[in-house]
Amino acid sequence: MNVRRLIPSTALAGAVALGAVTLSACAGTSDTADKGDKGGSGGLDVVASFYPMQYLAEQIGGDHVAVDTLTKPGVEPHDLELKPRQIGELGDADVVLYLKGIQPAVDEAIAQAGVKNTVDAATLTTLETHGSSTGHGHGEEGHAAEEAGHHGSEAGTDPHIWLDPVKYAEVARGVGAALAKADPAHAADYTKNTDALVKKLGDLDADFRDGLKNTTTKTFITTHSAFGYLAERYGLDQEGISGVDPESEPSPARIKEIQDIAKKDKVSTVFFETLASDKTARTLADDTGLKTDVLDPLEGITDKSKGDDYLQVMRANLDALQKALGAK
């Protein structure tokens, strides 16, 4: 999976709590964010669990927040481990923004630390259950159920809500309201920033709708079943090779099933992720004469990402889907 950015270690020096460590959306350096205007402006210390939450906090909070992300570069969100000190210091943050069900370590840490000011993005929109296939009957029910349970909430729901611009906008509004409640003095700015971000996400949604409206096929194959919401939103069919874990090995039966689907639905491309192994995708592509390309689940931004932020990478995903699906 993709990974996400973390503040430089120098910003940690002298920090009393994890919540005081900063990655400001607008400050020039982490030192400025930590020691500069924050205190004078009454700014908020926000801890975000991973990149999709960090992006919302930075875009909506603007100058009034200092944002720290818990997930280091090179670490999958689900594999994150926190030190006891970090768990204890979570309670010092003004706001903790996370997505319950995708990072067990964060969920447990919040419970252990007794954090009061938390915002669970999963409560700000409606979560759904997605299996290996979204939109038609491909895939076995047992396989779909196994996927949903392996990577999601206790109810087996799909946590990848940020890959649907409409749901992500719903979450953005909830985050904006939470920041305004935590920092009433700057509520008007949070509302203005939220509205601006929601408009950008609305434009992104329109681009996806227009760009994927007329395609040769509606089926796309990916190693990581992260795109259920996106597929449902735009009338596509997601087929996951290995389920929700891009590093797991698919069964021979699943490979045969994917091969049959590719032939039947005129699939041209097998998608993999930038930082996950592409072995399975390339093997399947070689066996079926298909192409390979990247479809980014946007769990982090790195120097290998096809863009510098959420909007840029999502548009790169749109370009990749248009090409693979034969958009007209």
C-alpha positions in Angstrom: 0.0 0.0 0.0 1.0 3.6 -0.3 2.5 5.2 2.7 2.3 8.7 4.0 4.5 11.6 5.1 5.7 12.2 8.6 7.1 15.4 10.2 10.9 15.7 10.4 12.4 14.2 13.6 13.7 17.7 14.4 10.2 18.9 15.2 10.0 16.3 18.0 12.7 18.0 20.0 11.3 19.5 23.2 7.8 18.5 22.5 5.9 17.8 25.6 3.3 15.7 23.9 2.6 14.0 20.6 -0.2 16.5 20.0 2.3 19.3 20.1 4.3 17.9 17.3 3.4 19.8 14.1 3.1 19.5 10.4 1.5 22.8 9.5 -0.5 23.0 6.3 0.7 26.6 5.8 3.8 27.0 8.0 7.1 27.1 6.2 8.9 24.8 8.7 7.9 22.4 11.5 9.9 24.5 13.9 7.8 27.6 13.0 4.6 25.6 13.4 5.7 24.3 16.8 7.0 27.4 18.3 5.7 30.3 16.3 2.2 31.7 15.8 0.2 28.7 17.1 0.2 29.9 20.7 -0.7 33.5 19.8 -3.5 32.5 17.5 -5.0 30.0 19.9 -4.4 27.3 17.2 -5.3 23.6 17.6 -2.9 20.7 17.9 -4.5 18.0 15.7 -3.3 14.4 15.5 -4.3 12.6 12.3 -4.0 8.9 12.1 -3.0 8.7 8.4 -2.9 10.7 5.2 -6.6 11.0 4.2 -7.3 12.4 7.7 -4.2 14.6 7.6 -5.3 16.1 4.3 -8.7 17.1 5.7 -7.2 18.6 8.8 -4.7 20.7 6.8 -7.1 21.8 4.2 -9.9 22.8 6.6 -7.7 24.0 9.5 -5.4 26.2 7.5 -3.3 28.6 9.6 -5.2 27.7 12.7 -4.1 24.1 13.2 -0.8 22.2 13.6 -1.2 18.7 12.2 0.8 15.6 13.2 0.4 12.3 11.5 0.9 9.0 13.4 1.9 6.8 10.5 5.5 6.9 9.3 6.7 6.6 5.7 7.0 2.9 4.8 4.4 1.6 7.2 1.1 0.3 6.1 -1.8 1.9 8.1 -2.9 -1.5 9.3 0.6 -2.5 10.4 1.2 0.7 12.5 2.6 0.1 16.0 2.6 2.9 18.6 5.1 3.3 21.4 3.6 3.5 25.0 4.8 7.1 25.2 2.8 7.9 22.1 -0.3 6.3 23.4 0.0 8.3 26.7 0.6 11.5 24.9 -2.4 11.2 22.6 -4.5 12.7 25.3 -2.7 16.0 25.1 -3.9 16.7 21.5 -6.7 19.2 21.1 -8.3 16.9 18.5 -7.5 13.4 17.3 -8.8 12.7 13.8 -8.9 9.0 12.8 -10.9 6.4 10.9 -12.0 3.5 13.1 -11.6 0.1 11.6 -8.6 0.6 9.4 -5.8 0.9 12.0 -6.3 -1.4 15.0 -3.3 0.1 16.8 -4.8 3.6 16.7 -8.2 2.3 17.8 -6.7 0.6 20.8 -4.4 3.5 21.7 -7.4 5.9 21.7 -9.2 3.6 24.1 -6.2 3.1 26.3 -5.3 6.8 26.5 -8.8 7.8 27.2 -8.7 10.5 24.6 -11.7 12.9 24.9 -11.6 15.0 21.8 -11.8 12.5 19.0 -13.4 12.6 15.6 -14.1 9.2 14.0 -14.5 9.8 10.3 -16.4 6.5 10.1 -19.3 8.2 12.0 -19.5 11.1 9.5 -20.8 9.1 6.6 -22.5 5.8 5.9 -20.2 2.8 5.7 -21.0 -0.1 3.4 -19.9 -3.7 2.9 -17.9 -4.4 -0.3 -16.4 -7.7 -1.5 -14.2 -8.5 -4.4 -16.8 -7.5 -6.9 -19.0 -4.3 -6.8 -21.8 -4.1 -9.3 -22.4 -7.6 -10.5 -22.3 -11.2 -9.4 -18.6 -12.0 -10.0 -16.8 -13.7 -7.1 -17.9 -16.1 -4.5 -20.0 -14.9 -1.5 -17.5 -16.6 0.9 -14.6 -14.8 -0.7 -16.3 -11.4 -0.4 -17.3 -12.0 3.2 -13.7 -13.0 4.0 -12.4 -9.8 2.5 -14.8 -7.5 4.3 -14.0 -9.1 7.6 -10.3 -9.0 7.1 -10.0 -5.3 6.4 -12.8 -3.2 7.9 -14.8 -2.5 11.0 -16.1 -5.1 13.4 -19.3 -5.1 11.3 -17.3 -6.0 8.2 -17.8 -2.7 6.5 -15.4 -1.2 4.0 -13.3 1.7 5.5 -12.1 3.2 2.2 -14.6 6.0 2.2 -12.0 8.7 1.1 -11.8 7.1 -2.4 -15.4 8.3 -3.1 -15.3 12.1 -3.4 -18.9 12.4 -2.4 -18.4 10.5 0.9 -15.1 12.2 1.5 -17.0 15.5 1.2 -19.5 14.3 3.8 -16.5 13.5 6.1 -15.0 16.9 5.4 -18.1 18.7 6.6 -18.1 16.7 9.8 -14.4 17.5 10.4 -15.1 21.2 9.7 -17.9 21.2 12.3 -15.6 19.4 14.8 -12.8 22.0 14.4 -15.3 24.9 14.7 -16.6 23.4 17.9 -13.1 22.9 19.3 -12.0 26.4 18.3 -15.1 28.7 18.1 -13.0 31.8 17.6 -12.0 30.7 14.1 -15.3 28.9 13.2 -15.9 31.2 10.3 -12.6 30.3 8.7 -13.2 26.6 9.2 -16.6 26.9 7.6 -15.1 28.9 4.6 -12.3 26.3 4.2 -14.7 23.4 4.4 -16.9 24.9 1.7 -13.9 25.5 -0.5 -12.8 21.9 -0.1 -16.3 20.5 -0.6 -16.5 22.4 -3.9 -13.2 20.9 -5.1 -14.4 17.5 -4.2 -17.7 18.2 -6.0 -15.7 19.2 -9.1 -13.7 16.0 -8.8 -16.9 14.0 -8.6 -18.2 15.6 -11.7 -14.9 14.8 -13.5 -15.2 11.2 -12.6 -18.8 11.0 -13.6 -18.1 12.6 -17.0 -14.9 10.8 -17.6 -16.3 7.3 -16.8 -19.8 7.7 -18.3 -19.0 6.0 -21.6 -16.5 3.2 -21.5 -15.8 0.0 -23.4 -15.9 -2.0 -20.2 -17.0 -1.4 -16.6 -14.7 -3.9 -15.0 -11.3 -3.2 -13.5 -9.0 -5.7 -11.8 -6.8 -4.6 -8.9 -4.6 -6.4 -6.3 -6.2 -4.4 -3.5 -10.0 -4.3 -3.1 -10.0 -0.7 -1.9 -12.1 0.8 -4.6 -15.6 -0.5 -3.7 -17.0 2.9 -3.0 -15.5 4.4 -6.1 -16.8 1.5 -8.2 -20.3 1.8 -6.8 -20.4 5.6 -7.2 -19.5 5.5 -10.9 -21.1 2.3 -12.0 -18.0 0.2 -12.2 -17.2 -3.4 -11.2 -14.1 -3.9 -9.0 -12.4 -7.3 -9.1 -9.8 -7.9 -6.4 -7.1 -10.5 -7.1 -6.0 -11.1 -3.5 -8.8 -9.4 -1.6 -8.0 -6.5 0.7 -4.4 -7.5 1.4 -2.2 -6.7 -1.7 0.6 -8.8 -0.3 -1.5 -12.0 0.1 -1.4 -14.8 -2.4 -4.6 -15.5 -4.3 -5.8 -19.1 -4.6 -5.5 -20.9 -7.9 -9.3 -20.9 -8.1 -9.4 -17.1 -7.7 -6.7 -16.7 -10.4 -8.7 -18.8 -12.8 -11.9 -16.8 -12.0 -10.1 -13.5 -12.6 -8.8 -14.8 -15.9 -12.3 -15.8 -17.0 -13.6 -12.4 -15.9 -10.9 -10.6 -17.8 -11.8 -12.4 -21.0 -15.5 -12.1 -20.6 -15.5 -8.4 -19.7 -12.8 -7.3 -22.1 -10.5 -6.1 -19.4 -7.2 -4.6 -20.7 -5.3 -3.8 -17.5 -4.4 -5.2 -14.1 -3.9 -2.5 -11.5 -1.4 -2.6 -8.6 -0.1 -0.2 -6.1 3.0 2.0 -6.1 4.7 0.6 -3.0 3.1 -2.9 -2.8 4.6 -5.8 -4.6 3.4 -6.0 -8.2 4.4 -9.7 -8.5 0.8 -11.1 -8.5 -0.5 -8.4 -10.9 2.4 -8.9 -13.4 2.1 -12.7 -13.3 -1.7 -12.5 -14.0 -1.0 -9.9 -16.7 1.6 -12.1 -18.3 -0.6 -15.1 -18.2 -3.6 -13.3 -19.8 -1.8 -10.9 -22.1 -3.0 -7.8 -20.1 -1.3 -4.6 -19.4 -0.4 -3.3 -15.9 -0.8 0.1 -14.3 -1.0 1.9 -10.9 -4.3 2.6 -9.2 -3.5 4.4 -6.0 -5.6 3.8 -2.8 -4.2 7.1 -1.4 -3.3 5.9 2.0 -0.3 8.1 1.8 1.7 10.4 -0.4 5.3 9.6 -1.3 7.8 10.6 -4.0 6.4 7.7 -6.1 2.9 9.1 -6.0 1.4 10.4 -9.2 0.8 13.8 -7.6 1.5 15.9 -4.5 -1.8 15.7 -2.8 -5.2 13.9 -2.7 -6.8 15.8 -5.6 -3.8 15.3 -7.9 -3.5 11.6 -7.2 -7.2 11.1 -7.6 -7.1 12.7 -11.0 -4.2 10.4 -11.9 -6.4 7.5 -10.9 -9.2 8.8 -13.1 -6.7 9.0 -16.1 -5.6 5.5 -15.4 -9.2 4.2 -15.3 -10.2 6.0 -18.4 -7.3 4.5 -20.3 -7.9 1.0 -18.9 -11.7 1.0 -19.4 -11.6 2.5 -22.9 -13.3 5.8 -22.1 -14.9 7.5 -25.1 
